Amino acid sequence: MGKQPVKMRAVVYALSPFQQKIMSGLWKDLPGKISHKVSENWISATLLLTPLVGTYIYVQNYKEREKLEHRY
């Protein structure tokens, strides 16, 4: 059970400098992809967005109340 040498192969990937559309598939129909993901996962999207929207509304109301207090 001695050590045996193992041949390794190195694979190097490179992009051609002349290739213009490297990531075009990522941006193609982006709004459609987003709406599809949200409609599939609407519960998760709701649980993600509700605290963010609630915090934003709370901060806006707090700022408005603070502004009114300093006015009088």
PDB file of N, CA, C and O in Angstrom:
ATOM      1  N   MET A   1       0.830  -1.174   0.000  1.00  0.00           N
ATOM      2  CA  MET A   1       0.000   0.000   0.000  1.00  0.00           C
ATOM      3  C   MET A   1       0.882   1.248   0.000  1.00  0.00           C
ATOM      4  O   MET A   1       0.718   2.133   0.840  1.00  0.00           O
ATOM      5  N   GLY A   2       1.779   1.307  -0.910  1.00  0.00           N
ATOM      6  CA  GLY A   2       2.647   2.479  -1.012  1.00  0.00           C
ATOM      7  C   GLY A   2       1.986   3.571  -1.813  1.00  0.00           C
ATOM      8  O   GLY A   2       0.926   3.386  -2.411  1.00  0.00           O
ATOM      9  N   LYS A   3       2.635   4.709  -1.808  1.00  0.00           N
ATOM     10  CA  LYS A   3       2.106   5.839  -2.547  1.00  0.00           C
ATOM     11  C   LYS A   3       2.426   5.665  -4.019  1.00  0.00           C
ATOM     12  O   LYS A   3       3.552   5.327  -4.384  1.00  0.00           O
ATOM     13  N   GLN A   4       1.427   5.899  -4.864  1.00  0.00           N
ATOM     14  CA  GLN A   4       1.628   5.803  -6.302  1.00  0.00           C
ATOM     15  C   GLN A   4       1.428   7.182  -6.918  1.00  0.00           C
ATOM     16  O   GLN A   4       0.481   7.885  -6.566  1.00  0.00           O
ATOM     17  N   PRO A   5       2.297   7.570  -7.821  1.00  0.00           N
ATOM     18  CA  PRO A   5       2.139   8.872  -8.454  1.00  0.00           C
ATOM     19  C   PRO A   5       0.883   8.904  -9.330  1.00  0.00           C
ATOM     20  O   PRO A   5       0.560   7.938 -10.020  1.00  0.00           O
ATOM     21  N   VAL A   6       0.200  10.020  -9.282  1.00  0.00           N
ATOM     22  CA  VAL A   6      -1.011  10.204 -10.053  1.00  0.00           C
ATOM     23  C   VAL A   6      -0.778  11.339 -11.033  1.00  0.00           C
ATOM     24  O   VAL A   6      -0.305  12.411 -10.655  1.00  0.00           O
ATOM     25  N   LYS A   7      -1.110  11.099 -12.296  1.00  0.00           N
ATOM     26  CA  LYS A   7      -0.947  12.153 -13.300  1.00  0.00           C
ATOM     27  C   LYS A   7      -2.112  13.128 -13.195  1.00  0.00           C
ATOM     28  O   LYS A   7      -3.275  12.727 -13.153  1.00  0.00           O
ATOM     29  N   MET A   8      -1.784  14.400 -13.152  1.00  0.00           N
ATOM     30  CA  MET A   8      -2.794  15.444 -13.049  1.00  0.00           C
ATOM     31  C   MET A   8      -2.849  16.208 -14.367  1.00  0.00           C
ATOM     32  O   MET A   8      -1.828  16.420 -15.020  1.00  0.00           O
ATOM     33  N   ARG A   9      -4.059  16.619 -14.747  1.00  0.00           N
ATOM     34  CA  ARG A   9      -4.235  17.433 -15.937  1.00  0.00           C
ATOM     35  C   ARG A   9      -4.758  18.801 -15.512  1.00  0.00           C
ATOM     36  O   ARG A   9      -5.673  18.902 -14.693  1.00  0.00           O
ATOM     37  N   ALA A  10      -4.180  19.826 -16.066  1.00  0.00           N
ATOM     38  CA  ALA A  10      -4.636  21.180 -15.771  1.00  0.00           C
ATOM     39  C   ALA A  10      -5.501  21.664 -16.932  1.00  0.00           C
ATOM     40  O   ALA A  10      -5.135  21.531 -18.100  1.00  0.00           O
ATOM     41  N   VAL A  11      -6.634  22.219 -16.590  1.00  0.00           N
ATOM     42  CA  VAL A  11      -7.529  22.761 -17.605  1.00  0.00           C
ATOM     43  C   VAL A  11      -7.590  24.271 -17.388  1.00  0.00           C
ATOM     44  O   VAL A  11      -7.884  24.749 -16.293  1.00  0.00           O
ATOM     45  N   VAL A  12      -7.310  24.994 -18.439  1.00  0.00           N
ATOM     46  CA  VAL A  12      -7.320  26.453 -18.361  1.00  0.00           C
ATOM     47  C   VAL A  12      -8.398  26.964 -19.302  1.00  0.00           C
ATOM     48  O   VAL A  12      -8.412  26.644 -20.491  1.00  0.00           O
ATOM     49  N   TYR A  13      -9.313  27.775 -18.739  1.00  0.00           N
ATOM     50  CA  TYR A  13     -10.370  28.368 -19.539  1.00  0.00           C
ATOM     51  C   TYR A  13     -10.032  29.835 -19.797  1.00  0.00           C
ATOM     52  O   TYR A  13      -9.566  30.545 -18.906  1.00  0.00           O
ATOM     53  N   ALA A  14     -10.270  30.265 -21.005  1.00  0.00           N
ATOM     54  CA  ALA A  14     -10.023  31.664 -21.342  1.00  0.00           C
ATOM     55  C   ALA A  14     -11.117  32.153 -22.271  1.00  0.00           C
ATOM     56  O   ALA A  14     -11.657  31.387 -23.070  1.00  0.00           O
ATOM     57  N   LEU A  15     -11.437  33.425 -22.162  1.00  0.00           N
ATOM     58  CA  LEU A  15     -12.407  34.034 -23.049  1.00  0.00           C
ATOM     59  C   LEU A  15     -11.681  34.762 -24.169  1.00  0.00           C
ATOM     60  O   LEU A  15     -10.647  35.395 -23.958  1.00  0.00           O
ATOM     61  N   SER A  16     -12.228  34.659 -25.321  1.00  0.00           N
ATOM     62  CA  SER A  16     -11.649  35.351 -26.459  1.00  0.00           C
ATOM     63  C   SER A  16     -11.857  36.857 -26.291  1.00  0.00           C
ATOM     64  O   SER A  16     -12.947  37.288 -25.913  1.00  0.00           O
ATOM     65  N   PRO A  17     -10.826  37.665 -26.567  1.00  0.00           N
ATOM     66  CA  PRO A  17     -11.020  39.113 -26.476  1.00  0.00           C
ATOM     67  C   PRO A  17     -11.977  39.642 -27.539  1.00  0.00           C
ATOM     68  O   PRO A  17     -12.457  40.771 -27.434  1.00  0.00           O
ATOM     69  N   PHE A  18     -12.256  38.842 -28.552  1.00  0.00           N
ATOM     70  CA  PHE A  18     -13.137  39.267 -29.629  1.00  0.00           C
ATOM     71  C   PHE A  18     -14.598  38.885 -29.360  1.00  0.00           C
ATOM     72  O   PHE A  18     -15.494  39.296 -30.098  1.00  0.00           O
ATOM     73  N   GLN A  19     -14.833  38.110 -28.315  1.00  0.00           N
ATOM     74  CA  GLN A  19     -16.191  37.692 -28.005  1.00  0.00           C
ATOM     75  C   GLN A  19     -16.916  38.844 -27.313  1.00  0.00           C
ATOM     76  O   GLN A  19     -16.461  39.321 -26.273  1.00  0.00           O
ATOM     77  N   GLN A  20     -18.031  39.294 -27.875  1.00  0.00           N
ATOM     78  CA  GLN A  20     -18.723  40.466 -27.373  1.00  0.00           C
ATOM     79  C   GLN A  20     -19.853  40.116 -26.411  1.00  0.00           C
ATOM     80  O   GLN A  20     -20.111  40.875 -25.477  1.00  0.00           O
ATOM     81  N   LYS A  21     -20.527  39.001 -26.609  1.00  0.00           N
ATOM     82  CA  LYS A  21     -21.701  38.655 -25.805  1.00  0.00           C
ATOM     83  C   LYS A  21     -21.334  37.591 -24.778  1.00  0.00           C
ATOM     84  O   LYS A  21     -21.678  36.420 -24.937  1.00  0.00           O
ATOM     85  N   ILE A  22     -20.641  38.002 -23.736  1.00  0.00           N
ATOM     86  CA  ILE A  22     -20.172  37.046 -22.739  1.00  0.00           C
ATOM     87  C   ILE A  22     -21.324  36.609 -21.830  1.00  0.00           C
ATOM     88  O   ILE A  22     -21.501  35.418 -21.578  1.00  0.00           O
ATOM     89  N   MET A  23     -22.105  37.577 -21.339  1.00  0.00           N
ATOM     90  CA  MET A  23     -23.151  37.254 -20.381  1.00  0.00           C
ATOM     91  C   MET A  23     -24.518  37.685 -20.889  1.00  0.00           C
ATOM     92  O   MET A  23     -25.355  38.128 -20.101  1.00  0.00           O
ATOM     93  N   SER A  24     -24.755  37.568 -22.156  1.00  0.00           N
ATOM     94  CA  SER A  24     -26.035  38.038 -22.694  1.00  0.00           C
ATOM     95  C   SER A  24     -27.207  37.199 -22.192  1.00  0.00           C
ATOM     96  O   SER A  24     -28.309  37.725 -22.037  1.00  0.00           O
ATOM     97  N   GLY A  25     -26.999  35.923 -21.938  1.00  0.00           N
ATOM     98  CA  GLY A  25     -28.072  35.060 -21.447  1.00  0.00           C
ATOM     99  C   GLY A  25     -28.555  35.445 -20.067  1.00  0.00           C
ATOM    100  O   GLY A  25     -29.708  35.191 -19.719  1.00  0.00           O
ATOM    101  N   LEU A  26     -27.678  36.063 -19.266  1.00  0.00           N
ATOM    102  CA  LEU A  26     -28.055  36.468 -17.918  1.00  0.00           C
ATOM    103  C   LEU A  26     -29.054  37.622 -17.947  1.00  0.00           C
ATOM    104  O   LEU A  26     -29.979  37.660 -17.137  1.00  0.00           O
ATOM    105  N   TRP A  27     -28.875  38.556 -18.871  1.00  0.00           N
ATOM    106  CA  TRP A  27     -29.707  39.758 -18.922  1.00  0.00           C
ATOM    107  C   TRP A  27     -30.913  39.595 -19.834  1.00  0.00           C
ATOM    108  O   TRP A  27     -31.804  40.444 -19.834  1.00  0.00           O
ATOM    109  N   LYS A  28     -30.954  38.530 -20.603  1.00  0.00           N
ATOM    110  CA  LYS A  28     -32.050  38.340 -21.548  1.00  0.00           C
ATOM    111  C   LYS A  28     -33.343  38.042 -20.780  1.00  0.00           C
ATOM    112  O   LYS A  28     -33.386  37.119 -19.967  1.00  0.00           O
ATOM    113  N   ASP A  29     -34.384  38.819 -21.038  1.00  0.00           N
ATOM    114  CA  ASP A  29     -35.704  38.660 -20.410  1.00  0.00           C
ATOM    115  C   ASP A  29     -35.615  38.674 -18.885  1.00  0.00           C
ATOM    116  O   ASP A  29     -36.230  37.845 -18.214  1.00  0.00           O
ATOM    117  N   LEU A  30     -34.848  39.617 -18.345  1.00  0.00           N
ATOM    118  CA  LEU A  30     -34.672  39.700 -16.897  1.00  0.00           C
ATOM    119  C   LEU A  30     -35.976  39.984 -16.151  1.00  0.00           C
ATOM    120  O   LEU A  30     -36.227  39.327 -15.141  1.00  0.00           O
ATOM    121  N   PRO A  31     -36.825  40.931 -16.590  1.00  0.00           N
ATOM    122  CA  PRO A  31     -38.094  41.132 -15.870  1.00  0.00           C
ATOM    123  C   PRO A  31     -38.984  39.880 -15.874  1.00  0.00           C
ATOM    124  O   PRO A  31     -39.651  39.592 -14.880  1.00  0.00           O
ATOM    125  N   GLY A  32     -38.995  39.148 -16.974  1.00  0.00           N
ATOM    126  CA  GLY A  32     -39.783  37.920 -17.039  1.00  0.00           C
ATOM    127  C   GLY A  32     -39.272  36.865 -16.074  1.00  0.00           C
ATOM    128  O   GLY A  32     -40.054  36.160 -15.437  1.00  0.00           O
ATOM    129  N   LYS A  33     -37.948  36.762 -15.971  1.00  0.00           N
ATOM    130  CA  LYS A  33     -37.368  35.793 -15.043  1.00  0.00           C
ATOM    131  C   LYS A  33     -37.677  36.162 -13.597  1.00  0.00           C
ATOM    132  O   LYS A  33     -37.991  35.296 -12.780  1.00  0.00           O
ATOM    133  N   ILE A  34     -37.584  37.457 -13.285  1.00  0.00           N
ATOM    134  CA  ILE A  34     -37.850  37.891 -11.917  1.00  0.00           C
ATOM    135  C   ILE A  34     -39.309  37.645 -11.550  1.00  0.00           C
ATOM    136  O   ILE A  34     -39.607  37.134 -10.471  1.00  0.00           O
ATOM    137  N   SER A  35     -40.223  38.014 -12.461  1.00  0.00           N
ATOM    138  CA  SER A  35     -41.640  37.806 -12.152  1.00  0.00           C
ATOM    139  C   SER A  35     -41.967  36.322 -12.027  1.00  0.00           C
ATOM    140  O   SER A  35     -42.814  35.941 -11.220  1.00  0.00           O
ATOM    141  N   HIS A  36     -41.307  35.486 -12.815  1.00  0.00           N
ATOM    142  CA  HIS A  36     -41.537  34.038 -12.715  1.00  0.00           C
ATOM    143  C   HIS A  36     -41.068  33.512 -11.359  1.00  0.00           C
ATOM    144  O   HIS A  36     -41.759  32.715 -10.725  1.00  0.00           O
ATOM    145  N   LYS A  37     -39.889  33.964 -10.919  1.00  0.00           N
ATOM    146  CA  LYS A  37     -39.368  33.520  -9.622  1.00  0.00           C
ATOM    147  C   LYS A  37     -40.255  34.001  -8.473  1.00  0.00           C
ATOM    148  O   LYS A  37     -40.496  33.260  -7.520  1.00  0.00           O
ATOM    149  N   VAL A  38     -40.740  35.239  -8.565  1.00  0.00           N
ATOM    150  CA  VAL A  38     -41.592  35.774  -7.497  1.00  0.00           C
ATOM    151  C   VAL A  38     -42.916  35.035  -7.459  1.00  0.00           C
ATOM    152  O   VAL A  38     -43.428  34.725  -6.383  1.00  0.00           O
ATOM    153  N   SER A  39     -43.480  34.746  -8.645  1.00  0.00           N
ATOM    154  CA  SER A  39     -44.765  34.045  -8.648  1.00  0.00           C
ATOM    155  C   SER A  39     -44.616  32.612  -8.139  1.00  0.00           C
ATOM    156  O   SER A  39     -45.544  32.065  -7.543  1.00  0.00           O
ATOM    157  N   GLU A  40     -43.456  32.006  -8.371  1.00  0.00           N
ATOM    158  CA  GLU A  40     -43.218  30.659  -7.835  1.00  0.00           C
ATOM    159  C   GLU A  40     -43.032  30.695  -6.318  1.00  0.00           C
ATOM    160  O   GLU A  40     -43.484  29.797  -5.608  1.00  0.00           O
ATOM    161  N   ASN A  41     -42.367  31.736  -5.831  1.00  0.00           N
ATOM    162  CA  ASN A  41     -41.995  31.809  -4.418  1.00  0.00           C
ATOM    163  C   ASN A  41     -42.616  33.038  -3.760  1.00  0.00           C
ATOM    164  O   ASN A  41     -41.905  33.806  -3.112  1.00  0.00           O
ATOM    165  N   TRP A  42     -43.900  33.241  -3.907  1.00  0.00           N
ATOM    166  CA  TRP A  42     -44.521  34.467  -3.406  1.00  0.00           C
ATOM    167  C   TRP A  42     -44.518  34.540  -1.892  1.00  0.00           C
ATOM    168  O   TRP A  42     -44.475  35.634  -1.331  1.00  0.00           O
ATOM    169  N   ILE A  43     -44.563  33.398  -1.218  1.00  0.00           N
ATOM    170  CA  ILE A  43     -44.532  33.417   0.251  1.00  0.00           C
ATOM    171  C   ILE A  43     -43.165  33.901   0.727  1.00  0.00           C
ATOM    172  O   ILE A  43     -43.075  34.745   1.619  1.00  0.00           O
ATOM    173  N   SER A  44     -42.117  33.372   0.138  1.00  0.00           N
ATOM    174  CA  SER A  44     -40.770  33.801   0.525  1.00  0.00           C
ATOM    175  C   SER A  44     -40.558  35.268   0.177  1.00  0.00           C
ATOM    176  O   SER A  44     -39.950  36.006   0.951  1.00  0.00           O
ATOM    177  N   ALA A  45     -41.053  35.697  -0.984  1.00  0.00           N
ATOM    178  CA  ALA A  45     -40.911  37.101  -1.372  1.00  0.00           C
ATOM    179  C   ALA A  45     -41.661  38.006  -0.400  1.00  0.00           C
ATOM    180  O   ALA A  45     -41.172  39.079  -0.048  1.00  0.00           O
ATOM    181  N   THR A  46     -42.840  37.581   0.034  1.00  0.00           N
ATOM    182  CA  THR A  46     -43.611  38.373   0.990  1.00  0.00           C
ATOM    183  C   THR A  46     -42.889  38.466   2.322  1.00  0.00           C
ATOM    184  O   THR A  46     -42.823  39.535   2.929  1.00  0.00           O
ATOM    185  N   LEU A  47     -42.351  37.349   2.772  1.00  0.00           N
ATOM    186  CA  LEU A  47     -41.629  37.353   4.041  1.00  0.00           C
ATOM    187  C   LEU A  47     -40.345  38.168   3.971  1.00  0.00           C
ATOM    188  O   LEU A  47     -39.871  38.668   4.991  1.00  0.00           O
ATOM    189  N   LEU A  48     -39.783  38.304   2.782  1.00  0.00           N
ATOM    190  CA  LEU A  48     -38.586  39.121   2.621  1.00  0.00           C
ATOM    191  C   LEU A  48     -38.935  40.604   2.551  1.00  0.00           C
ATOM    192  O   LEU A  48     -38.268  41.427   3.179  1.00  0.00           O
ATOM    193  N   LEU A  49     -39.966  40.950   1.799  1.00  0.00           N
ATOM    194  CA  LEU A  49     -40.272  42.351   1.541  1.00  0.00           C
ATOM    195  C   LEU A  49     -41.054  43.030   2.654  1.00  0.00           C
ATOM    196  O   LEU A  49     -40.900  44.234   2.857  1.00  0.00           O
ATOM    197  N   THR A  50     -41.894  42.287   3.386  1.00  0.00           N
ATOM    198  CA  THR A  50     -42.725  42.896   4.420  1.00  0.00           C
ATOM    199  C   THR A  50     -41.904  43.608   5.497  1.00  0.00           C
ATOM    200  O   THR A  50     -42.224  44.751   5.823  1.00  0.00           O
ATOM    201  N   PRO A  51     -40.865  42.995   6.065  1.00  0.00           N
ATOM    202  CA  PRO A  51     -40.073  43.740   7.063  1.00  0.00           C
ATOM    203  C   PRO A  51     -39.376  44.958   6.473  1.00  0.00           C
ATOM    204  O   PRO A  51     -39.257  45.985   7.142  1.00  0.00           O
ATOM    205  N   LEU A  52     -38.920  44.861   5.242  1.00  0.00           N
ATOM    206  CA  LEU A  52     -38.243  45.999   4.626  1.00  0.00           C
ATOM    207  C   LEU A  52     -39.195  47.164   4.407  1.00  0.00           C
ATOM    208  O   LEU A  52     -38.866  48.305   4.728  1.00  0.00           O
ATOM    209  N   VAL A  53     -40.365  46.885   3.868  1.00  0.00           N
ATOM    210  CA  VAL A  53     -41.356  47.932   3.614  1.00  0.00           C
ATOM    211  C   VAL A  53     -41.870  48.492   4.941  1.00  0.00           C
ATOM    212  O   VAL A  53     -42.031  49.705   5.075  1.00  0.00           O
ATOM    213  N   GLY A  54     -42.126  47.635   5.908  1.00  0.00           N
ATOM    214  CA  GLY A  54     -42.598  48.087   7.212  1.00  0.00           C
ATOM    215  C   GLY A  54     -41.593  48.994   7.905  1.00  0.00           C
ATOM    216  O   GLY A  54     -41.969  50.011   8.487  1.00  0.00           O
ATOM    217  N   THR A  55     -40.317  48.631   7.844  1.00  0.00           N
ATOM    218  CA  THR A  55     -39.273  49.462   8.446  1.00  0.00           C
ATOM    219  C   THR A  55     -39.187  50.809   7.751  1.00  0.00           C
ATOM    220  O   THR A  55     -39.037  51.838   8.411  1.00  0.00           O
ATOM    221  N   TYR A  56     -39.279  50.817   6.428  1.00  0.00           N
ATOM    222  CA  TYR A  56     -39.229  52.066   5.673  1.00  0.00           C
ATOM    223  C   TYR A  56     -40.403  52.980   6.045  1.00  0.00           C
ATOM    224  O   TYR A  56     -40.210  54.179   6.248  1.00  0.00           O
ATOM    225  N   ILE A  57     -41.599  52.431   6.133  1.00  0.00           N
ATOM    226  CA  ILE A  57     -42.782  53.221   6.488  1.00  0.00           C
ATOM    227  C   ILE A  57     -42.655  53.760   7.914  1.00  0.00           C
ATOM    228  O   ILE A  57     -42.996  54.913   8.178  1.00  0.00           O
ATOM    229  N   TYR A  58     -42.164  52.921   8.832  1.00  0.00           N
ATOM    230  CA  TYR A  58     -41.981  53.365  10.211  1.00  0.00           C
ATOM    231  C   TYR A  58     -41.000  54.532  10.294  1.00  0.00           C
ATOM    232  O   TYR A  58     -41.248  55.504  11.007  1.00  0.00           O
ATOM    233  N   VAL A  59     -39.890  54.438   9.568  1.00  0.00           N
ATOM    234  CA  VAL A  59     -38.878  55.493   9.597  1.00  0.00           C
ATOM    235  C   VAL A  59     -39.448  56.788   9.015  1.00  0.00           C
ATOM    236  O   VAL A  59     -39.195  57.868   9.547  1.00  0.00           O
ATOM    237  N   GLN A  60     -40.213  56.686   7.929  1.00  0.00           N
ATOM    238  CA  GLN A  60     -40.797  57.882   7.328  1.00  0.00           C
ATOM    239  C   GLN A  60     -41.780  58.540   8.299  1.00  0.00           C
ATOM    240  O   GLN A  60     -41.780  59.764   8.434  1.00  0.00           O
ATOM    241  N   ASN A  61     -42.614  57.752   8.972  1.00  0.00           N
ATOM    242  CA  ASN A  61     -43.558  58.303   9.959  1.00  0.00           C
ATOM    243  C   ASN A  61     -42.822  58.928  11.139  1.00  0.00           C
ATOM    244  O   ASN A  61     -43.228  59.976  11.642  1.00  0.00           O
ATOM    245  N   TYR A  62     -41.745  58.290  11.579  1.00  0.00           N
ATOM    246  CA  TYR A  62     -40.963  58.819  12.695  1.00  0.00           C
ATOM    247  C   TYR A  62     -40.341  60.163  12.335  1.00  0.00           C
ATOM    248  O   TYR A  62     -40.357  61.100  13.133  1.00  0.00           O
ATOM    249  N   LYS A  63     -39.795  60.245  11.128  1.00  0.00           N
ATOM    250  CA  LYS A  63     -39.198  61.509  10.683  1.00  0.00           C
ATOM    251  C   LYS A  63     -40.251  62.612  10.600  1.00  0.00           C
ATOM    252  O   LYS A  63     -39.995  63.755  10.978  1.00  0.00           O
ATOM    253  N   GLU A  64     -41.434  62.260  10.102  1.00  0.00           N
ATOM    254  CA  GLU A  64     -42.505  63.244   9.977  1.00  0.00           C
ATOM    255  C   GLU A  64     -42.948  63.740  11.353  1.00  0.00           C
ATOM    256  O   GLU A  64     -43.146  64.940  11.545  1.00  0.00           O
ATOM    257  N   ARG A  65     -43.106  62.818  12.317  1.00  0.00           N
ATOM    258  CA  ARG A  65     -43.494  63.206  13.667  1.00  0.00           C
ATOM    259  C   ARG A  65     -42.427  64.076  14.326  1.00  0.00           C
ATOM    260  O   ARG A  65     -42.742  65.043  15.019  1.00  0.00           O
ATOM    261  N   GLU A  66     -41.157  63.720  14.101  1.00  0.00           N
ATOM    262  CA  GLU A  66     -40.057  64.485  14.677  1.00  0.00           C
ATOM    263  C   GLU A  66     -40.010  65.893  14.087  1.00  0.00           C
ATOM    264  O   GLU A  66     -39.727  66.859  14.796  1.00  0.00           O
ATOM    265  N   LYS A  67     -40.284  66.003  12.807  1.00  0.00           N
ATOM    266  CA  LYS A  67     -40.301  67.299  12.144  1.00  0.00           C
ATOM    267  C   LYS A  67     -41.437  68.163  12.687  1.00  0.00           C
ATOM    268  O   LYS A  67     -41.259  69.365  12.879  1.00  0.00           O
ATOM    269  N   LEU A  68     -42.603  67.564  12.938  1.00  0.00           N
ATOM    270  CA  LEU A  68     -43.737  68.307  13.468  1.00  0.00           C
ATOM    271  C   LEU A  68     -43.497  68.771  14.899  1.00  0.00           C
ATOM    272  O   LEU A  68     -43.944  69.855  15.276  1.00  0.00           O
ATOM    273  N   GLU A  69     -42.795  67.966  15.708  1.00  0.00           N
ATOM    274  CA  GLU A  69     -42.503  68.331  17.080  1.00  0.00           C
ATOM    275  C   GLU A  69     -41.572  69.541  17.147  1.00  0.00           C
ATOM    276  O   GLU A  69     -41.746  70.411  18.000  1.00  0.00           O
ATOM    277  N   HIS A  70     -40.603  69.599  16.269  1.00  0.00           N
ATOM    278  CA  HIS A  70     -39.646  70.697  16.285  1.00  0.00           C
ATOM    279  C   HIS A  70     -40.235  71.981  15.698  1.00  0.00           C
ATOM    280  O   HIS A  70     -39.687  73.066  15.894  1.00  0.00           O
ATOM    281  N   ARG A  71     -41.329  71.856  14.994  1.00  0.00           N
ATOM    282  CA  ARG A  71     -41.955  73.017  14.380  1.00  0.00           C
ATOM    283  C   ARG A  71     -42.666  73.871  15.445  1.00  0.00           C
ATOM    284  O   ARG A  71     -42.693  75.096  15.330  1.00  0.00           O
ATOM    285  N   TYR A  72     -43.237  73.238  16.473  1.00  0.00           N
ATOM    286  CA  TYR A  72     -44.024  73.976  17.454  1.00  0.00           C
ATOM    287  C   TYR A  72     -43.195  74.362  18.645  1.00  0.00           C
ATOM    288  O   TYR A  72     -43.702  74.992  19.573  1.00  0.00           O
TER     289      TYR A  72
END
